[in-house]
């Protein structure tokens, strides 16, 4: 029997063809005249030669090995791996959106400009900001864009501000973005309740403080109850408050960063507004600002000129363009579709359901794991595997064991201020049956740690690929096919090592 799970190169045979392509409409001679000689291939690329049916079976077999939100529960804390409604994909594929070109004249893409203009307005209302740019292509780039506006704002005022404050529970992109933007990062420790320690904050805030970067609810899933006082502390020294929108799934329709006192916001459209997430593909990280920062927004800006929409570059204080063209338009279409489908009440219900689901799961699991913060959470919560670690089983081992139950593990070992951390976010789209089944799996694993730890320590036991040497995989990854190379994988079938 032919194994279609094997590498496509291994089933290649001379002369087999899996595609029928039209002849190129550019003469070969013309290509040779235009292209530099060193860019023209002397011999054909060494590609596998397989039939169409072999190709389809190969990639279908590979796709079945993948875990995705369409195939199973994905409880990654602080990543909000939400279901992407298929209507988003249908709308994004409409020819008026999918077959336009960035170099077309404004007169021919008024519909696209209108969609982006209305999306900007919607996101401004959702965040409580006064203006929004859609250009940044990811949350991290949104952070950098916001911080560059912070730098430009103070430069225009003639102030030298060098420090950005970041809580110890922050996402790793926060200090990274601040550093790339040229600021010194100062870490603010959390108090015993997992919230910003106001005493520590006051110690570090001064006239050199450019901004405090904050996620609310924070990465522990806890709402910063003293956010108004935090804002006042920062604003009293002339600093700005930056909102990391990674956890906005918890506040839709309930409150806004603007109400809390934030001056700048970035949103992750993939986390809150159901656009595709992960895989290195296109993303979007819009940034909203209060009025005083509008002059520094990236260009071009979508603006109304009478009955027309236009792209305006004429903003002398702008930090300039941060993304080619205007951004990842297809992603913006998907987010617009979701917002217009849900409406205000629908978005509010999203947050209510996400918070309900997280607290339901937390209540079921707290008796079996250590819980550093057991108060009511928002959209996500953290557990600690320190109880299991005392029995010789790490959080990593329990995460591997979850694979045997068909679940993608939650985020582990983050945030860093929780020992043996398990960070769980069920999102609003999962059913009670799914949450119950996941809880039962987690409880069974906790019991196995006490009664049969070897089954956890050797996990995964039922997947086609067993436990990898993660150090070797990180230091010496094999990222392309080489004929005859020995693959450093431990392969198990039914728990039996067949490598």
C-alpha positions in Angstrom: 0.0 0.0 0.0 1.3 3.4 -0.9 1.9 5.7 2.1 0.6 9.1 1.1 1.8 10.5 4.4 5.3 10.1 3.2 7.3 13.0 1.8 6.2 14.0 -1.6 9.7 13.8 -2.9 9.9 10.1 -2.0 6.9 9.2 -4.3 8.2 11.2 -7.2 8.6 9.4 -10.5 10.1 10.8 -13.7 7.5 11.9 -16.2 4.5 12.3 -13.9 2.6 15.6 -14.2 0.1 17.0 -11.7 -0.7 20.3 -13.2 -1.6 21.8 -16.6 -0.5 25.4 -16.9 -1.1 27.8 -19.8 1.9 29.0 -21.9 3.5 32.2 -20.6 2.5 35.3 -22.6 6.0 36.8 -22.3 8.4 35.5 -24.9 11.5 33.8 -23.5 13.7 36.1 -25.4 12.1 39.1 -23.8 12.7 37.6 -20.4 16.3 36.9 -21.1 16.8 40.5 -22.2 15.1 42.0 -19.1 16.4 39.7 -16.4 20.0 39.7 -15.2 21.8 36.6 -16.3 22.5 35.4 -12.7 18.7 35.3 -12.1 18.0 33.0 -15.0 18.0 29.3 -14.1 20.3 27.1 -16.3 18.6 23.8 -15.4 14.9 23.2 -14.4 14.1 23.3 -10.6 14.4 19.9 -9.0 10.7 19.6 -8.1 8.9 16.3 -7.3 7.1 14.8 -10.3 3.8 13.4 -9.1 0.2 13.1 -10.4 -2.5 15.4 -9.4 -4.2 12.6 -7.3 -0.9 11.9 -5.5 -0.5 15.6 -4.8 -4.0 16.0 -3.4 -3.7 12.9 -1.2 -0.3 14.1 0.1 -1.5 17.5 1.2 -4.8 16.2 2.5 -2.9 13.7 4.6 -0.7 16.5 5.9 -3.7 18.7 6.7 -5.2 16.0 8.8 -2.1 16.1 11.0 -2.6 19.8 11.7 -4.6 21.1 14.7 -6.6 24.2 14.0 -9.6 26.1 15.4 -11.8 24.4 12.8 -10.8 21.0 14.0 -10.6 21.2 17.8 -10.5 23.3 21.0 -7.7 25.8 21.1 -7.5 27.2 24.6 -4.4 29.4 24.3 -4.5 32.1 26.9 -3.9 35.7 25.8 -4.0 34.6 22.1 -7.8 34.4 21.7 -7.8 31.7 19.1 -11.4 32.5 18.0 -13.4 30.7 15.4 -13.3 32.6 12.1 -16.9 32.8 10.7 -17.0 31.6 7.1 -19.1 34.6 6.1 -15.9 36.6 6.6 -14.1 34.5 4.0 -17.0 34.7 1.5 -17.1 38.5 1.7 -13.3 38.8 1.5 -13.5 36.8 -1.8 -16.0 39.1 -3.5 -14.3 40.3 -6.7 -14.7 44.0 -5.8 -12.5 43.3 -2.8 -10.2 40.5 -3.9 -9.4 41.6 -7.5 -8.5 45.3 -7.0 -5.0 46.6 -7.0 -3.2 49.1 -4.7 -2.1 51.2 -7.7 -5.6 51.7 -9.0 -6.8 55.3 -9.0 -8.9 56.4 -6.0 -12.0 56.9 -8.3 -12.1 53.1 -9.0 -11.8 51.9 -5.4 -14.2 54.0 -3.6 -15.9 51.0 -2.2 -12.7 49.7 -0.6 -11.9 53.1 0.8 -15.4 53.3 2.2 -15.1 50.0 4.0 -11.8 51.1 5.5 -13.1 54.5 6.5 -16.1 52.9 8.2 -13.9 50.3 9.9 -11.8 53.1 11.3 -14.9 54.8 12.6 -16.2 51.6 14.2 -12.9 50.8 15.9 -12.7 54.4 17.2 -16.1 53.9 18.9 -15.2 50.5 20.2 -12.0 51.8 21.8 -13.1 55.2 22.8 -10.4 56.9 20.7 -10.8 59.9 18.4 -9.0 58.5 15.3 -7.6 55.2 14.0 -5.0 54.0 11.5 -5.4 50.6 9.9 -1.9 50.4 8.5 0.0 48.2 11.0 0.2 44.6 9.9 0.3 43.0 13.4 -0.2 43.9 17.1 3.6 44.1 17.6 3.9 46.6 14.7 0.9 48.4 16.1 2.8 48.8 19.4 5.9 50.1 17.6 3.7 52.5 15.6 2.1 53.8 18.8 5.4 54.3 20.5 6.9 56.1 17.5 3.9 58.5 17.7 4.7 58.9 21.4 8.3 59.8 20.5 7.1 62.3 17.8 4.6 63.8 20.2 7.3 64.6 22.8 9.8 65.7 20.2 7.3 68.2 18.9 6.8 69.5 22.5 10.6 69.8 22.9 10.6 67.2 25.7 13.2 64.5 26.1 11.4 61.4 27.4 13.5 58.2 27.6 11.5 55.6 29.7 8.6 53.3 29.0 7.1 51.5 32.0 5.9 47.9 31.5 4.3 45.6 34.1 6.1 42.3 34.9 2.9 40.4 33.6 3.1 42.2 30.2 3.4 40.5 26.8 6.9 40.1 25.6 6.3 42.3 22.7 5.8 45.4 25.0 9.4 45.7 26.2 10.6 44.6 22.7 8.6 47.3 20.9 9.8 50.0 23.4 13.4 49.0 22.9 13.1 49.0 19.1 11.5 52.4 19.3 14.5 53.7 21.2 13.2 53.8 24.8 14.6 52.3 28.0 12.2 49.8 29.5 11.5 49.8 33.2 9.6 46.8 34.7 6.9 47.5 37.3 6.3 44.5 39.6 2.8 43.2 40.3 1.4 43.2 43.9 0.1 40.1 45.7 -3.2 40.3 43.9 -1.6 40.2 40.4 -2.3 43.8 39.6 0.0 46.8 39.1 1.7 47.8 42.4 0.8 51.5 42.7 3.6 52.1 45.2 6.2 50.7 42.8 4.6 52.6 39.9 4.9 55.9 41.8 8.6 55.2 42.5 9.4 54.9 38.8 7.1 57.6 37.3 8.9 60.9 36.6 9.4 63.6 34.0 11.4 61.1 31.9 8.4 58.7 31.6 7.1 58.7 28.0 4.4 56.0 28.6 3.1 53.2 30.6 2.1 50.2 28.5 -0.7 48.2 30.0 -3.1 45.4 29.1 -6.5 45.5 30.9 -7.6 43.0 31.8 -4.0 42.0 32.3 -2.3 38.8 31.2 -3.4 37.0 34.3 -7.0 37.6 33.3 -7.5 40.2 36.1 -9.0 43.6 35.6 -6.9 46.5 36.9 -9.5 48.0 39.3 -7.4 51.1 40.0 -7.0 51.9 36.3 -8.3 55.5 36.8 -5.6 56.1 39.5 -2.9 54.5 37.4 -3.9 56.9 34.5 -3.8 59.9 36.9 -0.3 58.9 38.2 1.1 58.8 34.6 -0.7 61.8 33.3 0.3 63.9 36.3 3.9 63.8 35.1 2.8 64.5 31.5 3.2 60.8 30.4 0.9 58.9 28.1 -1.0 55.7 28.8 -0.7 52.9 26.1 -3.3 50.1 25.9 -2.2 46.8 24.6 -5.4 45.5 23.0 -4.6 41.8 23.2 -7.3 41.2 25.8 -10.0 43.4 24.3 -12.2 40.3 23.9 -13.1 40.8 27.6 -14.4 44.4 27.4 -16.4 44.7 24.2 -19.6 46.7 24.8 -18.8 47.0 28.5 -16.1 49.7 28.7 -13.4 51.2 26.5 -9.8 52.1 26.9 -10.8 55.7 26.3 -13.1 55.6 29.4 -10.3 54.1 31.4 -7.9 57.0 30.6 -5.7 55.6 27.8 -4.3 57.8 25.1 -3.2 55.2 22.6 -4.6 51.7 21.7 -3.6 48.9 19.4 -6.0 46.1 18.6 -5.2 42.6 17.3 -7.9 42.0 14.7 -7.1 38.3 14.8 -7.6 38.1 18.5 -10.8 40.2 18.9 -12.4 40.4 15.5 -12.0 36.9 14.1 -9.5 37.4 11.3 -7.1 34.5 10.7 -4.4 34.0 13.3 -0.9 32.5 13.1 1.0 30.7 10.4 3.0 33.7 9.5 0.3 35.1 7.2 -1.0 38.6 6.9 -2.4 40.3 10.0 -3.6 43.7 11.2 -2.9 45.8 14.3 -4.9 49.0 14.0 -3.9 51.9 16.3 -6.3 54.4 17.8 -5.3 57.7 19.4 -6.8 60.6 21.3 -7.0 64.0 19.6 -3.6 65.3 20.7 -1.9 62.5 18.9 -3.8 62.6 15.6 -1.2 64.8 13.8 1.4 62.0 14.2 -0.7 59.2 12.7 0.8 57.4 9.7 0.0 58.4 6.2 -1.7 58.1 3.9 -5.0 58.7 5.8 -8.4 57.9 4.5 -10.4 61.1 4.5 -13.6 62.5 3.1 -13.3 65.2 0.5 -16.9 66.2 -0.3 -18.7 63.1 -1.6 -15.4 61.3 -2.3 -12.9 59.4 -0.2 -9.3 60.1 -0.7 -5.8 59.0 0.5 -4.2 62.1 2.0 -0.4 62.2 2.5 -0.3 65.9 3.4 0.3 65.7 7.2 3.7 67.2 8.0 3.9 65.9 11.6 3.1 62.3 10.6 5.5 59.5 11.5 5.2 58.5 7.8 4.1 55.2 6.3 4.5 52.0 8.4 3.2 49.5 5.9 3.1 49.1 2.1 0.0 50.5 0.5 -2.5 50.9 3.2 -2.3 47.7 5.1 -3.5 44.1 4.7 -6.8 44.9 3.1 -8.2 41.3 3.0 -7.9 41.1 6.8 -9.6 44.4 7.2 -12.6 43.2 5.1 -12.9 40.2 7.4 -12.9 42.3 10.6 -15.4 44.7 9.1 -17.7 41.9 8.2 -17.6 40.5 11.8 -18.3 43.8 13.4 -21.2 44.6 11.1 -22.6 41.1 11.5 -22.4 41.3 15.3 -23.5 44.8 16.0 -23.1 46.5 19.4 -25.3 44.0 21.3 -23.6 41.1 19.6 -20.1 42.3 20.6 -21.2 42.9 24.1 -22.6 39.4 24.3 -19.2 38.1 23.0 -17.5 39.5 26.1 -20.2 38.3 28.5 -19.9 34.8 27.1 -16.1 34.8 27.1 -16.0 35.9 30.7 -18.6 33.3 31.7 -16.8 30.5 30.0 -13.5 31.4 31.7 -15.0 31.5 35.1 -16.9 28.3 34.6 -13.7 26.5 33.6 -11.7 28.1 36.4 -14.2 26.9 39.0 -14.1 23.3 37.7 -10.3 23.1 37.7 -9.2 25.1 40.8 -9.6 22.0 43.1 -7.0 20.0 41.1 -4.3 22.6 40.5 -2.7 25.4 42.4 -4.5 28.7 41.7 -2.4 31.8 42.5 -5.3 34.1 41.8 -8.7 32.5 42.4 -10.9 35.6 42.3 -13.3 36.2 39.5 -11.4 36.4 36.2 -12.2 38.0 32.9 -11.8 36.2 29.6 -8.8 34.0 30.7 -7.3 32.6 33.9 -4.0 31.1 35.1 -3.4 27.9 37.1 -0.1 26.6 38.4 1.4 23.1 38.1 3.6 23.6 41.1 1.6 21.0 43.0 2.3 18.4 40.3 5.9 19.5 40.0 6.5 18.4 43.6 5.5 14.9 42.4 8.0 15.0 39.6 5.7 16.1 36.7 6.1 19.5 35.0 3.5 21.6 33.4 5.2 20.8 30.1 4.5 17.1 30.7 0.8 17.7 31.3 0.6 19.9 28.2 2.1 17.0 26.2 -0.4 14.6 27.8 -3.3 16.8 26.6 -2.4 15.9 23.0 -3.5 12.3 23.7 -7.0 13.7 24.4 -7.1 15.5 21.1 -6.7 19.0 22.6 -4.1 21.7 21.8 -2.5 22.6 25.1 -3.1 26.0 26.6 -0.3 28.5 26.9 2.4 27.3 29.4 5.1 29.1 31.4 3.6 32.5 30.6 3.2 35.0 32.2 6.6 34.5 33.8 5.5 35.7 37.3 3.5 32.5 37.8 5.5 29.3 38.6 4.7 26.3 36.2 2.0 28.5 34.6 -1.0 27.2 32.7 -2.9 30.0 31.0 -6.3 29.1 29.7 -8.7 31.1 27.5 -11.9 29.3 26.3 -13.3 32.2 24.2 -17.0 32.8 23.7 -17.6 30.4 20.8 -17.1 27.0 22.6 -20.0 25.0 23.9 -20.6 23.8 27.4 -20.0 20.3 26.2 -16.6 21.2 24.9 -15.6 23.0 28.1 -16.8 20.0 30.2 -14.8 17.6 28.1 -11.7 19.7 28.4 -12.1 20.0 32.1 -12.6 16.2 32.5 -9.3 15.7 30.5 -7.4 18.1 32.7 -8.8 16.5 35.9 -7.9 13.0 34.6 -4.3 14.2 34.0 -4.1 15.7 37.5 -5.2 12.3 38.9 -2.7 10.5 36.6 0.1 12.6 38.0 -0.7 11.1 41.4 -1.6 7.5 40.4 0.3 6.8 37.2 2.9 9.5 36.5 4.7 7.6 33.8 1.8 7.9 31.3 2.2 11.7 31.7 6.0 11.8 31.7 6.1 9.8 28.4 3.3 11.7 26.6 2.2 12.1 24.0 1.4 8.4 23.7 -1.0 8.2 20.7 0.2 10.9 18.3 2.1 9.9 15.2 5.1 12.0 16.4 6.2 11.4 19.9 8.1 13.7 22.3 10.7 15.7 20.4 14.1 16.8 21.6 13.1 20.4 21.9 16.6 21.8 22.4 17.8 20.1 19.2 14.7 21.1 17.3 15.3 24.8 18.3 19.1 24.8 17.7 19.2 22.6 14.6 15.8 22.8 12.9 15.4 21.0 9.6 13.4 23.4 7.5 13.7 21.9 4.0 13.8 18.5 2.4 17.1 16.8 1.8 17.1 13.4 0.3 18.4 10.7 2.6 18.6 12.9 5.6 17.9 11.3 8.9 14.9 13.0 10.5 15.5 13.5 14.3 12.0 12.4 15.3 10.7 9.8 17.7 7.8 8.1 16.0 5.2 6.2 18.0 2.3 4.1 16.9 -0.1 3.1 19.6 2.4 4.1 22.2 5.1 1.8 20.8 8.4 3.4 19.8 8.9 2.6 16.0 11.7 5.1 15.3 
